[in-house]
Amino acid sequence: MTAVVVAIFGLTYVLIAARRLRLLPIGRPAGALFGAFLMVACGALSPAASYAAIDGDTILLLFAMMALVAYVEQAGFFEWAAARAIARARTPVGLLVAVAVLAGAMSALFVNDAVCVFLTPLVVVACQKARLPLGPYLIATATSANLGSAATLVGNPQNMIVGGLSGMSFATFSALAAPAAALALALNVGLLLLYYRRDLGTAPLAPVAPAAVDRGRLARVVVVVLGVVVAFFAGAHLGYSALGGVVALVLSEREDPHAIFARVDWTLLVFFASLFVVVAGLETTGLVDAAWATLGPWLAHDSAFGLSTLSALYLVGSNLVSNVPMVLLAAPHVGADGSTFAWVLLGFVTTVAGNLTLIGSVANIIVAEKAAGAHELGFFEYLRFGLVSTLVVLAVCVPALVVLARAMGT
């Protein structure tokens, strides 16, 4: 049985990591679903056990946040915020900084993938109007969105899973993760300036017309989002807090939310639900526990060597099997540590790892695909910056996390 389960797990992650195989081009969500079905079909899990393996809190939070973001986008918030940021930038270098800060800040609350979906087209239009090279601004959008998302439990899917599995409050996580994410974003902006400042010139940008928005609708959405954030910090259930915001907007809009629900990425929900089942199937073999026990002395949270090894494992694993599966595989053993720091480290490093390559995170791929008609963001064009940014951020921010955790007693 063990060999069969390992084979199923391996097939699933080949389908996930390769995204599309010529032999079986079914894509990531269907690949994960196929693996989940096989785990039950081979007897590794019973149907009841497969249902129990799915973390309902994570699925609910992800659904609610996607629906909430759809309302935010419908109200024109992203266009409004981008137009204001671009209008204040004044120079190409200022625009680069504005794009990076805007992407990072919005990703802390609105999920990095969604931010990249809505922000990238606006960045492309702004650069085309100003006749600026798109590459630096696209890289700024992707890398900064990833780093900003590390700040909170709702910034990206892997952090949502960390929140669901750890039971940690939004405020507790953010108290440690947000300063590290802010430092990471500052380092990233500094590297962006170091890499691209000379190529952008200093010519002033043409004025940007403010985005036309329904101010009444925008105000309602902002009030609801602020209410959701207050609920997050107050310690309310994350999924139902976000869902409460969605329900409030459904009622205030007084129209069928069919168009909003159509914007929810249902295949992403299938993908994550299936991953929970696949990882639970692998855990029945005991191989992950055995491997972690063998590597235990090298994977400690209380020594410089252990932290370096753990960070390297998370970095490499996130780029081999993707960051969400890496979090699911590591979670039981991080949970055994029980500290806030251990959970934050897992979420932070697996998030930063997404900046290593163009295919390291879904956010990067979204940026590249959304801009494809105007600029082909190449793998090596991205790697030239992403590799250095990832290593610098980890080298500086992991020790900073340690210092902050000790100061906070976590």
C-alpha positions as CSV (number, residue, x, y, z in Angstrom):
1,M,0.0,0.0,0.0
2,T,2.8,2.4,0.9
3,A,4.3,2.1,-2.6
4,V,1.0,2.8,-4.2
5,V,0.3,5.9,-2.1
6,V,3.8,7.2,-2.8
7,A,3.3,6.7,-6.5
8,I,-0.1,8.5,-6.4
9,F,1.5,11.4,-4.4
10,G,4.4,11.6,-6.9
11,L,2.1,11.6,-9.9
12,T,-0.1,14.3,-8.3
13,Y,2.9,16.6,-7.7
14,V,4.3,16.0,-11.1
15,L,1.0,17.3,-12.5
16,I,1.1,20.2,-10.1
17,A,4.7,21.2,-10.5
18,A,4.7,20.8,-14.3
19,R,1.4,22.5,-14.6
20,R,0.7,20.9,-18.0
21,L,2.2,17.7,-19.2
22,R,2.2,16.8,-22.9
23,L,1.1,13.2,-22.0
24,L,-1.6,14.4,-19.5
25,P,-2.4,18.1,-20.0
26,I,-5.1,18.4,-17.4
27,G,-3.6,21.3,-15.4
28,R,-3.1,21.8,-11.6
29,P,-6.6,21.7,-10.2
30,A,-7.6,18.6,-12.1
31,G,-4.3,17.0,-11.3
32,A,-4.9,17.5,-7.6
33,L,-8.5,16.2,-7.9
34,F,-7.2,13.1,-9.7
35,G,-4.7,12.5,-6.9
36,A,-7.4,12.9,-4.2
37,F,-9.7,10.5,-6.0
38,L,-6.9,7.9,-6.3
39,M,-6.1,8.2,-2.6
40,V,-9.7,7.1,-1.8
41,A,-9.9,4.6,-4.6
42,C,-6.8,2.8,-3.5
43,G,-8.0,2.6,0.1
44,A,-5.4,4.9,1.7
45,L,-8.3,7.0,2.9
46,S,-12.0,6.3,3.5
47,P,-14.5,8.8,2.0
48,A,-15.2,10.0,5.5
49,A,-11.5,10.5,6.2
50,S,-11.1,12.4,3.0
51,Y,-13.9,14.8,4.0
52,A,-12.3,15.2,7.4
53,A,-8.9,16.0,5.9
54,I,-10.3,19.2,4.2
55,D,-9.8,22.2,6.4
56,G,-13.2,24.0,6.1
57,D,-11.9,27.2,7.7
58,T,-9.4,27.7,4.9
59,I,-11.8,26.9,2.1
60,L,-14.4,29.3,3.6
61,L,-11.9,32.1,4.1
62,L,-10.5,31.7,0.6
63,F,-14.0,31.7,-1.0
64,A,-15.2,34.7,1.1
65,M,-12.0,36.8,0.4
66,M,-12.3,36.1,-3.4
67,A,-16.0,37.2,-3.3
68,L,-15.1,40.3,-1.2
69,V,-12.3,41.3,-3.6
70,A,-14.7,40.9,-6.5
71,Y,-17.0,43.5,-4.9
72,V,-14.0,45.8,-4.2
73,E,-13.0,45.6,-7.9
74,Q,-16.6,46.1,-9.1
75,A,-16.7,49.3,-7.0
76,G,-13.6,50.6,-8.9
77,F,-11.3,50.7,-5.9
78,F,-8.3,49.2,-7.7
79,E,-8.6,51.7,-10.5
80,W,-9.1,54.6,-8.1
81,A,-6.1,53.6,-5.9
82,A,-3.8,53.0,-8.9
83,A,-4.8,56.3,-10.5
84,R,-4.0,58.3,-7.4
85,A,-0.7,56.5,-6.9
86,I,0.3,57.1,-10.5
87,A,-0.8,60.7,-10.4
88,R,1.5,61.3,-7.3
89,A,4.5,59.5,-8.7
90,R,5.5,62.3,-11.1
91,T,8.7,60.5,-12.4
92,P,9.4,57.0,-13.7
93,V,11.3,56.2,-10.6
94,G,8.5,57.5,-8.4
95,L,6.1,55.3,-10.4
96,L,8.2,52.2,-9.8
97,V,8.2,52.8,-6.1
98,A,4.4,53.6,-6.2
99,V,3.6,50.4,-8.0
100,A,5.7,48.3,-5.6
101,V,4.2,49.9,-2.5
102,L,0.7,49.8,-3.8
103,A,1.0,46.1,-4.8
104,G,2.5,45.2,-1.4
105,A,0.0,47.2,0.7
106,M,-3.1,45.9,-1.1
107,S,-1.9,42.3,-1.1
108,A,-1.8,42.3,2.7
109,L,-5.6,42.4,2.8
110,F,-6.9,41.5,-0.7
111,V,-5.0,38.3,-1.5
112,N,-2.0,38.7,-3.8
113,D,-3.3,36.8,-6.7
114,A,-6.4,39.0,-7.0
115,V,-4.4,42.2,-6.6
116,C,-2.2,41.1,-9.6
117,V,-5.2,40.3,-11.7
118,F,-6.6,43.8,-11.3
119,L,-3.4,45.9,-10.9
120,T,-1.4,44.5,-13.8
121,P,-3.5,45.9,-16.6
122,L,-3.5,49.3,-15.0
123,V,0.3,49.2,-14.7
124,V,0.6,48.2,-18.4
125,V,-1.6,51.1,-19.5
126,A,0.3,53.6,-17.4
127,C,3.6,52.5,-18.7
128,Q,2.4,52.5,-22.3
129,K,1.1,56.0,-22.0
130,A,4.4,57.2,-20.5
131,R,6.4,55.1,-23.0
132,L,8.3,53.3,-20.2
133,P,9.8,49.8,-20.3
134,L,7.3,47.4,-18.9
135,G,9.7,44.8,-17.5
136,P,10.8,46.6,-14.3
137,Y,7.2,47.6,-13.4
138,L,5.8,44.0,-14.0
139,I,8.6,42.6,-11.8
140,A,7.9,45.2,-9.1
141,T,4.2,44.3,-9.2
142,A,4.7,40.5,-8.8
143,T,7.5,40.5,-6.3
144,S,6.0,43.2,-4.1
145,A,2.5,41.6,-4.1
146,N,4.1,38.4,-2.9
147,L,6.0,40.1,-0.1
148,G,3.1,42.3,1.0
149,S,0.9,39.2,1.2
150,A,3.2,37.7,3.9
151,A,2.0,40.3,6.4
152,T,-1.4,38.8,7.3
153,L,-3.3,35.5,7.4
154,V,-5.5,36.6,4.5
155,G,-2.7,37.8,2.2
156,N,-2.2,34.5,0.4
157,P,-3.5,31.0,0.4
158,Q,-0.6,29.5,2.2
159,N,-1.0,31.9,5.1
160,M,-4.7,31.1,5.2
161,I,-3.8,27.5,5.6
162,V,-1.3,28.4,8.4
163,G,-4.1,30.3,10.1
164,G,-6.6,27.4,9.8
165,L,-4.2,24.7,11.0
166,S,-2.6,26.7,13.8
167,G,-5.7,28.4,15.2
168,M,-3.6,31.6,15.5
169,S,-5.4,34.9,15.7
170,F,-5.1,37.5,13.0
171,A,-3.6,40.0,15.4
172,T,-1.0,37.6,16.8
173,F,0.2,36.5,13.4
174,S,0.3,40.1,12.0
175,A,2.2,41.4,15.0
176,L,5.2,39.3,14.0
177,A,4.7,38.9,10.3
178,A,3.8,42.4,9.3
179,P,7.1,44.1,10.4
180,A,9.0,41.4,8.6
181,A,6.9,41.8,5.5
182,A,7.4,45.6,5.6
183,L,11.1,45.1,5.9
184,A,11.1,42.7,3.0
185,L,9.1,45.1,0.9
186,A,11.6,47.9,1.7
187,L,14.5,45.7,0.7
188,N,12.7,44.8,-2.5
189,V,12.1,48.5,-3.4
190,G,15.7,49.2,-2.7
191,L,16.8,46.4,-5.1
192,L,14.3,47.6,-7.7
193,L,15.9,51.1,-7.6
194,L,19.4,49.6,-7.7
195,Y,18.6,47.4,-10.7
196,Y,16.5,49.8,-12.8
197,R,16.9,53.4,-11.8
198,R,19.3,54.3,-14.5
199,D,17.2,52.7,-17.2
200,L,14.0,54.7,-16.4
201,G,15.2,58.2,-16.8
202,T,14.0,61.3,-14.9
203,A,11.5,62.9,-17.4
204,P,8.3,63.9,-15.6
205,L,5.2,61.8,-16.3
206,A,2.2,63.2,-18.0
207,P,-0.8,63.9,-15.7
208,V,-3.2,61.0,-15.2
209,A,-6.9,61.6,-15.3
210,P,-8.6,60.4,-12.1
211,A,-10.6,57.3,-12.4
212,A,-14.4,57.7,-12.7
213,V,-16.0,55.8,-9.9
214,D,-19.4,55.6,-8.2
215,R,-18.4,57.3,-5.0
216,G,-21.4,56.0,-3.1
217,R,-20.7,52.4,-4.0
218,L,-17.0,52.8,-3.3
219,A,-17.7,54.3,0.1
220,R,-20.0,51.4,1.0
221,V,-17.4,48.9,0.0
222,V,-14.6,50.7,2.0
223,V,-16.8,50.8,5.1
224,V,-17.6,47.1,4.9
225,V,-13.9,46.2,4.3
226,L,-12.9,48.3,7.3
227,G,-15.5,46.5,9.3
228,V,-14.1,43.1,8.2
229,V,-10.6,44.2,9.2
230,V,-11.8,45.3,12.6
231,A,-13.4,41.9,13.1
232,F,-10.1,40.2,12.1
233,F,-8.2,42.1,14.7
234,A,-10.9,41.6,17.3
235,G,-10.3,37.9,17.1
236,A,-13.5,36.9,15.3
237,H,-13.6,33.9,13.0
238,L,-11.7,34.9,9.9
239,G,-13.8,33.0,7.4
240,Y,-17.1,34.1,8.8
241,S,-15.9,37.7,9.3
242,A,-15.1,37.9,5.6
243,L,-18.3,36.1,4.7
244,G,-20.2,38.6,6.8
245,G,-18.6,41.4,4.7
246,V,-19.8,39.6,1.5
247,V,-23.3,39.2,2.9
248,A,-23.4,42.9,3.9
249,L,-22.5,43.9,0.4
250,V,-25.0,41.5,-1.2
251,L,-27.7,43.1,0.8
252,S,-26.5,46.7,0.3
253,E,-26.3,46.2,-3.5
254,R,-29.8,44.8,-3.6
255,E,-29.2,42.7,-6.7
256,D,-28.5,39.1,-7.7
257,P,-24.8,38.4,-6.9
258,H,-24.5,36.0,-9.7
259,A,-21.8,38.1,-11.5
260,I,-19.8,38.3,-8.3
261,F,-19.9,34.6,-7.6
262,A,-18.8,34.0,-11.2
263,R,-15.6,35.9,-10.4
264,V,-14.7,33.5,-7.7
265,D,-12.0,31.1,-8.8
266,W,-13.8,27.8,-8.1
267,T,-11.0,25.7,-9.6
268,L,-8.7,27.2,-6.9
269,L,-11.1,25.9,-4.2
270,V,-11.1,22.5,-5.8
271,F,-7.3,22.6,-6.0
272,F,-6.9,23.3,-2.3
273,A,-9.6,20.9,-1.1
274,S,-7.9,18.1,-3.2
275,L,-4.5,18.9,-1.8
276,F,-5.7,18.4,1.7
277,V,-6.8,14.9,0.7
278,V,-3.6,14.1,-1.1
279,V,-1.4,15.1,1.7
280,A,-3.6,13.3,4.3
281,G,-3.2,10.1,2.1
282,L,0.6,10.4,2.1
283,E,0.6,10.9,5.9
284,T,-1.0,7.5,6.4
285,T,2.2,5.9,5.2
286,G,4.3,7.5,8.0
287,L,7.0,8.4,5.6
288,V,6.8,12.1,6.2
289,D,7.0,11.6,10.0
290,A,9.9,9.3,9.6
291,A,11.8,11.7,7.3
292,W,11.1,14.6,9.6
293,A,12.3,12.6,12.6
294,T,15.5,11.7,10.8
295,L,16.2,15.3,9.8
296,G,15.0,16.6,13.2
297,P,18.4,17.6,14.6
298,W,19.0,19.7,11.5
299,L,15.5,21.3,11.5
300,A,15.4,23.1,14.8
301,H,13.9,26.5,15.4
302,D,16.2,27.4,18.2
303,S,19.6,27.5,16.5
304,A,21.1,29.4,13.6
305,F,22.0,26.2,11.7
306,G,18.5,24.8,12.3
307,L,16.8,27.9,11.0
308,S,19.1,28.1,8.0
309,T,18.3,24.5,7.1
310,L,14.6,24.9,7.7
311,S,14.5,28.1,5.5
312,A,16.4,26.3,2.8
313,L,14.0,23.3,3.0
314,Y,11.0,25.6,2.7
315,L,12.6,27.6,-0.2
316,V,13.6,24.5,-2.2
317,G,10.4,22.6,-1.4
318,S,8.2,25.6,-2.4
319,N,9.8,25.7,-5.8
320,L,9.7,22.0,-6.3
321,V,6.1,21.1,-5.2
322,S,4.7,24.7,-4.8
323,N,4.3,26.6,-1.6
324,V,0.8,25.4,-0.6
325,P,1.8,21.7,-0.6
326,M,5.0,22.6,1.2
327,V,3.0,24.2,4.0
328,L,0.6,21.2,4.2
329,L,3.6,18.7,4.4
330,A,5.4,20.8,7.1
331,A,2.4,21.8,9.1
332,P,2.1,18.8,11.5
333,H,5.7,19.1,12.5
334,V,5.6,22.8,12.8
335,G,2.5,22.3,15.0
336,A,4.5,20.1,17.3
337,D,6.8,23.1,18.0
338,G,3.7,25.1,19.0
339,S,5.3,28.5,18.8
340,T,3.9,31.5,16.9
341,F,7.4,32.0,15.5
342,A,7.5,28.5,13.9
343,W,4.2,29.1,12.1
344,V,5.1,32.6,11.0
345,L,8.4,31.4,9.7
346,L,6.7,28.7,7.6
347,G,4.3,31.2,6.1
348,F,6.9,33.8,5.5
349,V,9.6,31.7,3.9
350,T,7.2,29.8,1.7
351,T,5.7,33.1,0.5
352,V,9.1,34.8,-0.2
353,A,10.1,31.6,-2.0
354,G,7.5,32.4,-4.6
355,N,9.7,35.3,-5.8
356,L,12.6,33.1,-6.8
357,T,11.5,32.3,-10.3
358,L,8.8,33.4,-12.7
359,I,6.8,30.2,-12.1
360,G,7.5,30.2,-8.4
361,S,4.0,31.6,-7.5
362,V,0.6,32.0,-9.1
363,A,0.9,35.8,-8.7
364,N,4.0,35.9,-10.9
365,I,2.3,33.8,-13.6
366,I,-0.8,36.1,-13.5
367,V,1.3,39.2,-14.0
368,A,3.1,37.6,-17.0
369,E,-0.1,36.4,-18.6
370,K,-2.0,39.7,-18.0
371,A,0.8,41.7,-19.6
372,A,1.6,39.2,-22.4
373,G,0.0,41.3,-25.2
374,A,2.3,44.2,-24.3
375,H,5.4,42.6,-23.0
376,E,6.7,39.0,-22.8
377,L,8.2,38.8,-19.3
378,G,10.9,36.2,-19.8
379,F,12.0,33.6,-17.3
380,F,15.6,34.8,-17.2
381,E,14.6,38.5,-17.2
382,Y,12.6,37.8,-14.1
383,L,15.3,35.4,-12.6
384,R,18.0,38.1,-12.8
385,F,16.0,40.1,-10.2
386,G,14.0,37.4,-8.4
387,L,16.9,35.2,-7.4
388,V,18.8,38.1,-5.8
389,S,15.7,39.6,-4.1
390,T,14.7,36.3,-2.6
391,L,18.1,35.5,-1.2
392,V,18.6,39.0,0.2
393,V,15.1,39.1,1.8
394,L,15.6,35.8,3.5
395,A,19.1,36.6,4.6
396,V,17.9,39.8,6.3
397,C,14.4,39.1,7.3
398,V,14.7,35.6,8.9
399,P,17.2,36.9,11.5
400,A,14.9,39.9,12.0
401,L,12.0,37.6,12.6
402,V,14.1,35.8,15.3
403,V,15.0,39.1,17.0
404,L,11.4,40.3,16.9
405,A,10.0,36.9,18.2
406,R,12.4,36.9,21.1
407,A,11.5,40.5,22.0
408,M,7.8,39.6,21.9
409,G,8.4,36.4,23.8
410,T,6.8,34.2,21.0
